[in-house]
Amino acid sequence: MKLIDLITAQSARLKQAGVSFGHGTTNAFDEAAWLVLAALGLPLDALEERAQHELSADDEAKAIALVGERIATRRPAAYLTKEAWLQNVPFYVDERVIVPRSFIAELLADGEGEGTLDAWLSDRTQRVLDLCTGNGSLAVIAAMAYPEVSVDACDISDNALAVARINVDKHGLDKRIRLFQSDLLDAARGPYDLIVCNPPYVNSESMAALPPEYRAEPALALAGGADGMDLVRRILRDAPKQLSEIGVLVLEIGHERRHFERAFPKAEVAWLPTSAGDDEVLLMTREALVKLARRTQG
């Protein structure tokens, strides 16, 4: 069987099985290509060149078995292959962390231009914090995007930090990225000029409805309380004292804009455009955070 034919057949299996996507792919064909190529030890960009390549029976069996495991266990493909990609950067992942998919990565990598993150930064931006770093992907991408900055990255989970260490070392950034354990901003050592954060923000109703692929991920990294804003409230409260005068907070809240605006009706927020729309990621300046704190206390 040719490689392209095997991928097409496995795509049909995934579709028929009703698996859920969203951990690096959005459709059955891309998921099948990822799994088949991984099973054969081939890079993700090998399909175009090798599409008509005839496979051995052993190779076919390996790929079919891996797709079968994906269907039977409902574990994300990234956990089966131990690799995920974000902005074309490879990262090691396993069940100790959620599969990286933050839209903040786009903003870090997009470069200059109106509506991008760079428009909010300064030539004095020197210190960056990746809060709730998980597998360290945003810290790595930030360090790559801004070679002149130093990056701190923290997480409450020691298991997550162990995975982040693998990725920091994998990309040779151990001298520029400092990892440490912290319950949100409790152990942070600001002031920072930029804090990026993809925190747990899924509301309890949505948590209960998650498909098995998402329930395979650590709930600690997803669950945000009844309205999804439990950790966000703490972050907005504590961020001002960890930001410099030019500092900004970039916060991902996914599909929770309605809950965010209900929880913080007086917040002065800039919504940053991403490939998923303008409702996924917000930015607040230190000044806006200080104002919010005063209004909340008042």
C-alpha positions as CSV (number, residue, x, y, z in Angstrom):
1,M,0.0,0.0,0.0
2,K,1.2,3.5,-0.8
3,L,1.7,6.0,2.1
4,I,-1.0,8.3,0.9
5,D,-3.5,5.4,0.7
6,L,-2.7,4.2,4.2
7,I,-3.2,7.7,5.6
8,T,-6.5,8.1,3.7
9,A,-7.7,4.7,5.1
10,Q,-6.6,5.6,8.7
11,S,-8.3,9.0,8.3
12,A,-11.6,7.2,7.5
13,R,-11.1,5.0,10.7
14,L,-10.6,8.0,12.9
15,K,-13.7,9.8,11.4
16,Q,-15.8,6.7,11.8
17,A,-14.7,6.2,15.4
18,G,-15.8,9.8,16.2
19,V,-12.6,10.9,17.9
20,S,-12.2,14.5,18.9
21,F,-9.5,16.8,17.6
22,G,-8.0,20.1,18.8
23,H,-4.6,18.9,20.2
24,G,-2.5,20.0,17.2
25,T,-4.9,19.0,14.4
26,T,-8.5,19.9,13.5
27,N,-9.5,17.1,11.2
28,A,-9.1,13.3,10.6
29,F,-6.7,13.5,7.7
30,D,-4.1,15.6,9.5
31,E,-4.4,13.5,12.6
32,A,-4.0,10.3,10.5
33,A,-0.9,11.8,8.7
34,W,0.6,12.7,12.1
35,L,0.1,9.2,13.5
36,V,1.1,7.3,10.5
37,L,4.3,9.3,9.9
38,A,5.2,9.1,13.6
39,A,4.7,5.3,13.5
40,L,7.1,5.1,10.5
41,G,9.7,7.3,12.1
42,L,9.2,10.0,9.5
43,P,9.1,13.8,9.9
44,L,5.8,15.6,9.5
45,D,6.9,17.2,6.3
46,A,7.6,13.8,4.6
47,L,4.2,13.2,3.2
48,E,4.5,15.4,0.0
49,E,7.8,13.7,-1.0
50,R,6.9,10.2,0.0
51,A,3.1,10.1,-0.7
52,Q,3.5,7.4,-3.5
53,H,6.1,5.4,-1.5
54,E,5.1,1.7,-1.2
55,L,5.1,0.5,2.4
56,S,6.1,-2.9,3.8
57,A,3.6,-5.0,5.6
58,D,5.4,-4.3,8.9
59,D,5.2,-0.6,8.4
60,E,1.5,-0.8,7.6
61,A,1.0,-2.8,10.8
62,K,2.8,-0.3,12.9
63,A,0.8,2.6,11.6
64,I,-2.5,0.7,11.9
65,A,-1.7,-0.3,15.5
66,L,-0.9,3.3,16.5
67,V,-4.1,4.6,15.0
68,G,-5.9,1.8,16.8
69,E,-4.4,2.9,20.1
70,R,-5.6,6.5,19.4
71,I,-9.1,5.2,18.9
72,A,-9.2,2.8,21.8
73,T,-7.7,5.1,24.4
74,R,-8.9,8.5,23.1
75,R,-5.5,9.9,24.2
76,P,-4.3,12.9,22.2
77,A,-1.9,12.0,19.4
78,A,0.8,14.1,21.1
79,Y,0.8,11.8,24.1
80,L,1.2,8.8,21.8
81,T,4.0,10.4,19.8
82,K,5.6,12.3,22.7
83,E,5.8,15.4,20.5
84,A,3.7,18.5,19.7
85,W,4.4,21.5,17.5
86,L,3.6,25.1,18.2
87,Q,4.5,27.8,15.7
88,N,6.6,25.2,13.8
89,V,8.7,24.6,17.0
90,P,8.8,21.0,18.3
91,F,8.2,20.2,21.9
92,Y,8.3,17.1,24.1
93,V,5.0,16.3,25.8
94,D,3.5,13.6,27.9
95,E,0.5,13.2,30.3
96,R,2.2,15.5,32.9
97,V,1.2,18.6,30.9
98,I,-1.6,19.7,28.6
99,V,-0.8,19.6,24.9
100,P,0.5,23.1,24.0
101,R,-1.9,25.0,21.8
102,S,-1.9,28.6,23.1
103,F,-2.8,31.4,20.7
104,I,-0.3,33.6,22.6
105,A,2.4,31.7,20.6
106,E,1.1,33.4,17.4
107,L,1.4,36.8,19.0
108,L,4.9,36.2,20.2
109,A,6.0,34.9,16.8
110,D,4.1,37.4,14.5
111,G,6.6,40.2,14.6
112,E,5.9,43.9,14.1
113,G,2.8,45.5,12.9
114,E,-0.5,47.1,14.0
115,G,-2.5,44.7,16.2
116,T,0.5,42.5,17.1
117,L,2.0,42.2,20.5
118,D,5.1,44.1,19.5
119,A,3.0,47.2,19.1
120,W,2.5,47.1,22.9
121,L,6.1,46.5,23.8
122,S,9.1,48.8,24.2
123,D,12.7,48.8,23.3
124,R,13.1,48.7,27.1
125,T,11.4,45.3,27.4
126,Q,14.0,43.1,29.0
127,R,12.2,40.7,31.4
128,V,9.5,38.3,30.5
129,L,7.5,35.9,32.7
130,D,5.6,32.9,31.3
131,L,3.1,32.2,34.1
132,C,1.5,28.7,34.2
133,T,4.2,27.6,31.8
134,G,3.2,23.9,31.5
135,N,5.6,22.3,29.1
136,G,7.5,25.5,28.7
137,S,6.5,26.2,25.1
138,L,5.6,29.9,25.5
139,A,8.8,30.6,27.4
140,V,10.8,28.9,24.6
141,I,9.0,30.8,21.8
142,A,9.4,34.1,23.7
143,A,13.1,33.5,24.1
144,M,13.4,32.7,20.4
145,A,11.3,35.7,19.3
146,Y,13.1,38.2,21.5
147,P,16.8,37.2,21.7
148,E,17.7,40.1,23.9
149,V,15.3,39.3,26.8
150,S,15.6,37.0,29.8
151,V,12.7,34.7,30.5
152,D,11.3,33.4,33.8
153,A,8.8,30.5,33.6
154,C,6.8,29.1,36.5
155,D,4.1,26.6,37.3
156,I,2.5,25.2,40.4
157,S,3.2,21.6,39.1
158,D,6.6,20.1,39.7
159,N,5.7,17.5,37.1
160,A,5.0,20.2,34.5
161,L,8.3,21.9,35.3
162,A,10.1,18.6,34.7
163,V,8.7,18.6,31.2
164,A,9.5,22.3,30.7
165,R,13.1,21.5,31.7
166,I,13.3,18.9,28.9
167,N,12.1,21.5,26.4
168,V,14.3,24.3,27.6
169,D,17.3,22.0,27.4
170,K,16.1,20.6,24.0
171,H,16.3,24.1,22.5
172,G,19.5,25.1,24.2
173,L,17.9,27.9,26.2
174,D,18.9,26.9,29.7
175,K,21.0,30.1,30.2
176,R,18.1,32.4,29.2
177,I,15.1,30.7,30.7
178,R,14.8,30.2,34.5
179,L,12.2,27.7,35.7
180,F,10.7,27.8,39.2
181,Q,7.8,26.5,41.1
182,S,5.1,29.0,42.0
183,D,1.4,29.1,42.9
184,L,0.5,31.7,40.2
185,L,2.5,34.9,41.1
186,D,3.2,34.0,44.7
187,A,7.0,33.3,44.1
188,A,7.5,35.6,41.1
189,R,10.5,37.9,41.2
190,G,9.3,41.0,39.2
191,P,9.1,43.5,38.0
192,Y,8.5,42.1,34.5
193,D,8.0,44.1,31.3
194,L,5.8,41.3,29.9
195,I,3.8,38.6,31.6
196,V,2.2,36.0,29.3
197,C,-0.2,33.5,30.8
198,N,-2.4,30.7,29.5
199,P,-4.0,29.8,32.8
200,P,-6.7,27.2,33.7
201,Y,-9.9,29.0,32.6
202,V,-12.4,26.3,31.6
203,N,-15.7,26.8,33.5
204,S,-17.2,23.9,35.5
205,E,-20.1,23.3,33.0
206,S,-17.6,23.1,30.1
207,M,-15.3,20.9,32.1
208,A,-18.1,18.4,32.7
209,A,-18.8,18.3,28.9
210,L,-15.2,17.8,27.7
211,P,-14.6,14.9,25.4
212,P,-12.2,12.1,26.5
213,E,-9.2,13.6,24.7
214,Y,-9.4,16.7,26.9
215,R,-10.1,14.7,30.1
216,A,-6.8,12.8,29.4
217,E,-5.0,16.1,30.2
218,P,-4.3,17.2,33.8
219,A,-7.5,18.8,35.1
220,L,-5.2,21.1,37.2
221,A,-4.2,22.9,34.0
222,L,-7.7,23.3,32.7
223,A,-10.3,23.8,35.5
224,G,-11.0,27.5,36.3
225,G,-13.9,27.1,38.7
226,A,-17.6,27.8,38.3
227,D,-17.2,30.6,35.8
228,G,-13.6,29.8,34.8
229,M,-12.3,33.0,36.4
230,D,-11.1,31.7,39.8
231,L,-7.4,31.9,38.8
232,V,-7.8,34.9,36.6
233,R,-9.1,36.9,39.6
234,R,-5.9,36.2,41.5
235,I,-3.7,37.0,38.5
236,L,-5.4,40.4,37.8
237,R,-5.2,41.2,41.5
238,D,-1.5,40.3,41.9
239,A,-0.1,41.4,38.5
240,P,0.4,45.1,39.2
241,K,3.1,44.5,41.8
242,Q,4.9,42.2,39.4
243,L,4.9,44.5,36.4
244,S,7.2,47.3,35.6
245,E,5.9,50.8,34.7
246,I,6.0,49.8,31.0
247,G,4.7,46.3,31.7
248,V,1.8,44.5,30.1
249,L,-0.1,41.3,30.9
250,V,-1.2,39.1,28.0
251,L,-3.8,36.6,29.1
252,E,-5.5,33.8,27.2
253,I,-9.1,33.0,28.2
254,G,-10.3,30.9,25.3
255,H,-14.1,30.9,24.9
256,E,-14.6,32.6,28.3
257,R,-14.9,36.2,27.2
258,R,-18.6,36.4,28.3
259,H,-17.5,35.2,31.8
260,F,-14.5,37.5,31.9
261,E,-16.6,40.6,31.0
262,R,-19.2,39.6,33.6
263,A,-16.5,39.2,36.3
264,F,-14.5,42.3,35.3
265,P,-17.0,44.8,33.8
266,K,-14.8,47.8,34.5
267,A,-11.6,46.3,33.1
268,E,-9.8,48.3,30.4
269,V,-8.9,45.6,28.0
270,A,-7.3,45.3,24.5
271,W,-8.4,42.2,22.6
272,L,-5.6,40.9,20.4
273,P,-6.4,39.2,17.0
274,T,-5.5,35.6,16.6
275,S,-6.2,32.9,14.0
276,A,-9.2,31.9,16.2
277,G,-10.7,35.4,16.3
278,D,-10.5,38.5,18.6
279,D,-12.0,36.9,21.7
280,E,-9.3,34.5,22.8
281,V,-6.5,36.6,24.1
282,L,-6.5,40.0,26.0
283,L,-4.0,42.5,27.0
284,M,-3.9,44.8,30.0
285,T,-1.4,47.4,30.8
286,R,-0.1,47.9,34.4
287,E,-2.0,51.2,34.5
288,A,-5.3,49.4,33.6
289,L,-4.6,46.7,36.2
290,V,-4.0,49.3,38.9
291,K,-7.2,51.1,37.9
292,L,-9.2,47.9,38.1
293,A,-7.8,47.1,41.5
294,R,-8.8,50.6,42.8
295,R,-12.3,50.2,41.3
296,T,-12.7,46.7,42.8
297,Q,-11.6,47.9,46.2
298,G,-13.9,51.0,46.0
